[in-house]
Amino acid sequence: MSGRPPGTDVPPVLEVDLGAGVRAGFSTRVGGVSRPPYDALNLGYAVGDDPSAVDRNRAGLARWAGVPVAYATQVHGSRVVVLSQPPAPGSTTAGEADALVSVSPEVAVAVLVADCVPVLLADAEAGVVAAVHAGRRGLVAGVLEAAVATMVEHGASVRRLRAAIGPAIAGESYEVPAALQDEVASVHPQTRATTSWGTPALDLPAGVAAVLEAVGVEHVVHLARDTWTDPALFSFRRSQRTGRFAGVVRPVTATHPR
C-alpha cells in the first residue's frame, strides 16, 4: 500500500520517445477515479463527469509530467496557443485552440481525444513541444501545419522535429457518408478508406502522417491502436457517454538556444 488516498497515484502512460529531454506519452482509461461510463481516467470536464473526479485524474497526470499540464477548449479549428508558463491556479483551459505549444520546461501541454488523432511534436534541442488535436475538421483546416509553423517561429527546426501519432479511430472503423469522404479526401487523398464491412470511411491517422511528411517531419512514431475496438481507450463512436484520454508532452530541457 502506498498510503496515498485513492486517485493520487501516477497513472500508467504509454510513453513515446521524442528525443532526450522530452517527456511524452498517451494516457488510457486506466488509473483514475471516475465512475462509469467515464471510468476511470477521464480527463475531460465537458462530458458530464463529476468535476472533482476530473480534478483528481488531471492531478495524477500532472504528477507523471512532473509539472502542471495545460489543456485547451478544443473547437475543431486551427488556432494555436503558445505557453511560456503554467496556467493560473484553478484554470481548466488555456483558451479555445486545437494546438498548444510549450516553450518552457515548467509547463506540459495536452490534447484530449476519444477518436480524433492526438499528435505530439517536439524539438528536444530547442525545448519546444506541441500537442495537437487533429480531428476531421481540424485536419482539413490545417491545424498540423499551423502547429509546426508556430513551433518554428519559436525556435524549433523542422529538421529536428519528432512526432508521435497517438491512438485514434482507424480507417477500417470510421464509417462516413460517401459525400463526406469525398470532401475530406479532396484535401487529403490519403484519408480515403473502406471500413472492414465495406463502406466508405476516413483514415485520419493516414492523413496526419501525410501532412507530417509534407511539412518535412521525418521522425514519426505511430501508436496504431484503434479506439473503436480497444476497450482500454475511450471512444465517442463506440459509446457516446464516455471520457477523454490525453496526449501530453513536456520540454524537460533545452540545449539549443532560441
C-alpha positions in Angstrom: 0.0 0.0 0.0 1.3 3.5 -0.9 -0.6 5.3 1.9 -1.9 7.8 -0.6 -5.6 8.5 -0.9 -7.4 7.0 -4.0 -6.7 8.8 -7.2 -3.4 10.3 -6.1 -1.1 7.8 -7.7 0.6 8.4 -11.1 -1.5 6.7 -13.8 0.1 4.4 -16.4 1.0 6.3 -19.6 2.0 4.9 -23.0 5.4 6.7 -23.3 6.9 7.7 -26.6 10.4 8.8 -27.5 10.5 12.3 -28.9 14.1 12.9 -28.0 16.4 13.3 -25.0 14.9 15.9 -22.7 11.3 15.4 -23.7 8.6 13.7 -21.7 5.8 12.5 -23.8 3.0 9.9 -23.9 -0.6 9.0 -24.1 -2.9 8.1 -21.2 -5.6 5.3 -21.4 -8.7 4.6 -19.4 -6.6 3.1 -16.6 -5.6 4.7 -13.4 -8.2 7.2 -12.4 -11.2 7.6 -10.1 -14.1 8.4 -12.5 -17.2 6.2 -12.3 -18.9 4.5 -15.3 -19.4 5.4 -18.0 -16.4 7.7 -17.6 -14.2 5.0 -15.9 -11.6 5.6 -14.9 -9.0 8.1 -16.1 -11.4 10.6 -17.7 -9.5 13.9 -18.3 -12.4 15.9 -19.9 -14.6 18.3 -18.0 -17.2 18.8 -20.8 -18.5 15.2 -20.9 -20.8 15.1 -17.9 -18.3 13.6 -15.4 -18.0 14.7 -11.8 -15.6 17.7 -11.9 -13.9 16.6 -8.7 -13.1 13.3 -10.2 -11.6 15.0 -13.3 -9.6 17.2 -11.0 -8.1 14.2 -9.3 -7.4 12.5 -12.6 -5.7 15.5 -14.0 -3.6 15.9 -10.9 -2.4 12.3 -11.4 -1.3 13.1 -15.0 0.4 16.2 -13.8 2.4 14.1 -11.4 3.5 11.9 -14.3 4.5 15.0 -16.3 6.3 16.5 -13.3 4.8 19.9 -13.9 1.3 21.5 -14.4 -0.4 20.4 -17.6 -2.3 22.9 -19.8 -5.4 21.9 -21.7 -7.3 23.8 -24.4 -11.0 24.2 -25.1 -10.9 22.3 -28.4 -13.2 23.6 -31.2 -12.0 21.6 -34.3 -10.2 24.6 -35.7 -6.6 25.5 -36.4 -5.8 28.1 -33.7 -2.5 27.6 -31.8 -1.8 28.9 -28.3 1.8 29.3 -27.0 2.5 28.8 -23.3 5.7 30.0 -21.6 4.4 29.4 -18.0 1.9 27.2 -16.3 -1.8 28.1 -16.3 -3.1 30.1 -13.4 -4.0 28.0 -10.4 -7.6 26.7 -10.8 -7.6 27.3 -14.5 -9.1 24.5 -16.6 -8.3 25.8 -20.1 -5.7 27.8 -21.9 -8.5 29.1 -24.2 -10.1 28.0 -27.4 -7.5 26.2 -29.5 -6.7 22.9 -31.1 -2.9 23.1 -30.7 -0.9 24.0 -27.6 2.8 24.8 -27.8 5.0 24.9 -24.8 8.3 26.7 -24.8 9.1 26.2 -21.1 10.0 23.1 -19.0 7.7 24.5 -16.4 4.5 23.6 -18.3 3.4 20.5 -20.2 0.7 20.7 -22.9 -2.1 18.1 -23.6 -4.7 17.2 -26.2 -7.9 15.5 -25.3 -9.4 12.8 -27.6 -11.8 9.9 -27.8 -11.5 9.0 -31.6 -9.7 12.1 -33.1 -6.0 11.9 -33.6 -3.7 13.2 -30.8 -0.4 14.3 -32.2 2.7 15.2 -30.1 5.6 17.1 -31.6 8.9 18.1 -30.1 12.2 19.7 -30.9 14.2 18.5 -27.9 17.2 20.7 -28.6 15.1 23.9 -28.8 12.9 22.9 -25.9 9.7 23.5 -28.0 6.9 21.0 -28.0 3.3 20.8 -29.1 0.1 18.8 -28.5 -2.3 18.9 -31.4 -6.0 17.8 -31.8 -6.3 16.5 -35.3 -9.9 15.6 -35.9 -11.5 15.5 -39.3 -12.3 19.3 -39.4 -9.0 20.3 -37.8 -7.0 18.3 -40.3 -8.8 20.0 -43.2 -8.4 23.4 -41.5 -4.6 22.9 -41.3 -4.1 22.6 -37.6 -1.0 20.5 -38.0 0.6 22.9 -40.4 -0.2 25.8 -38.1 1.3 24.0 -35.1 4.6 23.2 -36.9 4.8 26.8 -38.2 4.3 28.2 -34.7 6.9 25.9 -33.3 9.4 27.1 -36.0 8.5 30.7 -35.1 9.6 29.9 -31.5 13.0 28.4 -32.4 12.2 24.8 -33.5 13.7 23.3 -36.6 11.6 21.1 -38.8 14.7 19.0 -39.4 14.9 18.2 -35.7 11.2 17.7 -35.1 9.9 14.3 -33.9 6.3 13.4 -33.9 4.1 10.8 -32.3 0.7 9.9 -33.7 -1.4 8.5 -30.9 -4.3 6.1 -30.6 -7.3 7.1 -32.7 -10.2 5.6 -34.6 -8.8 3.5 -37.5 -9.8 3.9 -41.1 -11.3 0.4 -41.1 -13.7 1.6 -38.3 -14.5 5.2 -39.2 -17.5 5.0 -41.4 -18.7 8.2 -43.0 -21.2 9.2 -45.8 -19.6 9.0 -49.3 -20.1 12.7 -49.8 -18.1 13.5 -46.6 -15.4 11.1 -47.6 -15.1 12.9 -50.9 -15.0 16.3 -49.2 -12.1 15.3 -46.9 -10.2 13.2 -49.5 -10.3 16.1 -51.9 -7.9 17.9 -49.5 -6.2 14.9 -48.1 -6.3 11.9 -50.5 -4.6 9.6 -48.1 -7.6 9.6 -45.8 -9.8 7.7 -48.3 -10.5 4.3 -46.8 -13.0 1.5 -46.6 -14.4 0.0 -43.3 -13.9 -3.6 -42.5 -17.5 -4.1 -43.5 -17.1 -2.5 -46.9 -18.5 1.1 -46.6 -16.9 4.5 -47.2 -14.5 5.5 -44.4 -11.8 8.0 -43.4 -8.3 7.1 -42.2 -7.4 10.2 -40.2 -4.1 8.8 -38.9 -3.0 8.3 -42.6 -3.9 11.9 -43.3 -1.9 13.1 -40.3 1.1 11.0 -41.4 0.9 12.5 -44.9 0.8 16.1 -43.6 3.8 15.5 -41.3 5.7 14.1 -44.3 4.7 17.0 -46.5 5.9 19.6 -44.0 9.2 17.8 -43.6 8.9 15.9 -40.3 11.0 12.8 -40.9 10.9 11.1 -37.5 7.4 9.8 -36.8 6.2 7.1 -34.5 2.6 5.8 -34.6 0.8 4.0 -31.8 -1.6 2.2 -34.1 -4.3 1.4 -31.6 -7.9 1.7 -32.8 -10.1 3.5 -30.2 -13.3 1.9 -31.7 -12.1 -1.7 -31.0 -9.8 -1.2 -28.0 -11.7 -1.2 -24.6 -8.7 0.3 -22.9 -9.3 3.6 -24.7 -12.3 6.0 -24.8 -14.3 6.1 -28.0 -17.1 8.5 -28.6 -18.3 6.5 -31.6 -18.5 3.3 -29.6 -20.3 4.8 -26.6 -21.2 8.5 -26.8 -21.3 9.0 -23.0 -17.7 8.5 -22.4 -14.5 10.1 -21.2 -11.4 11.6 -22.8 -7.8 10.4 -22.8 -4.9 12.6 -23.5 -1.6 13.0 -25.3 0.8 15.1 -23.1 4.3 16.4 -23.8 6.8 18.5 -21.8 10.1 20.0 -22.8 12.2 18.9 -19.8 15.4 20.6 -21.0 16.6 22.7 -23.9 20.2 22.6 -25.2 19.7 24.7 -28.4 19.2 28.5 -27.7 16.2 30.0 -29.3 
